[in-house]
Amino acid sequence: MALVLMCGLSFSGKSTLAVQLSDELSAELLSLDQINEERGLDGGQGIPLEEWAKTNQIAHERAGALLASGRHVVVDDTGSPRFIRDEWRATAAAAGAPFVLVWVQVTPEFQRQRVHTNRDSQARRDVTDAVLAEHAASFQPPDEEDPLIVDATRTTDATTIAALVGAINSESVR
């Protein structure tokens, strides 16, 4: 088992990749956006920090229980700032599970294209330009944390997904 944390900017493809990884790993998917929705909160419009803290607490409790039952867990979140990633590392360590960080890198142009496509299709809830800008400005990349890196244009590529699954499984058997 492993705890896999997605990391990256909004509209990078983290959620798409997280679903595919959870399917391939037979893992439980924990989406912080979904937990916010359960709580009646809309992250695309901005959420106060204290509410994000409650959502994170719920996610960590769920992840701990799932890891204790021997399940892989894929956490769909932005994984920023650094202290958020460190908290997930601690949750994995407390369960005796490896921690795997998957960083989906997106160019500003490709992110903007995805935002506009979503606004046209309304496939998912919108994120305001102000929230996107705030998130981009505060994003702390995991440059020195040995993440598995995925280009945002390859989040549905079967070869990329297979390579990630292989890397995650190799961490799990160490």
C-alpha positions, 0 to 999 in steps of 0.5 A, a space after each residue: 500500500 502507499 499514499 499517493 498525493 497529487 500536486 499541481 495547479 488547478 486545471 493541470 489534470 490532477 483529478 483526471 490522473 488521480 481517477 485513473 491511478 486509483 482505478 489501476 491501483 485498486 486504490 481509494 480516491 480521496 478528493 478534497 474538492 469532493 469533501 468540500 462539496 460534502 461540506 457545502 463549500 465551493 473551492 472555485 469561489 474561494 474557501 477560508 483557511 479555517 474551512 480548508 483546515 477542517 477539510 484537510 483534517 477529514 481527509 487525513 482521518 479517512 486516509 489513515 483509516 484506509 491505510 490501516 486497512 491495507 488500501 492504497 490511497 490516492 489524494 486528489 488535491 493541489 498539494 501546496 504549500 509545502 507544509 501540506 505535503 509534509 502533513 501527508 508524509 506524516 500521515 503515510 509514516 504513521 500508517 507505515 506506508 510509503 509516500 509518493 508525490 505525483 507533480 502534474 506540471 502545466 504551462 500557463 497557456 495550457 492551464 488557461 486553455 483548460 479553464 476556457 474549455 471548462 467554462 464553455 462545457 461546464 464539465 466541472 465547477 468553475 474556478 474564478 480568475 482571482 482564485 486561480 491567480 492567488 493559487 498560482 502566486 502561492 504555489 510552492 513547487 516540490 522541486 527538491 522533494 523527488 516527485 514523480 513528474 507528469 506533463 499536463 498534456 500526458 495525464 491520459 496517456 496509457 504509457 504515462 499511467 503505466 509508468 506511474 503505477 509501476 513506480 508506485 507499486 515499486 515503492 509499496 514493496 520496499 
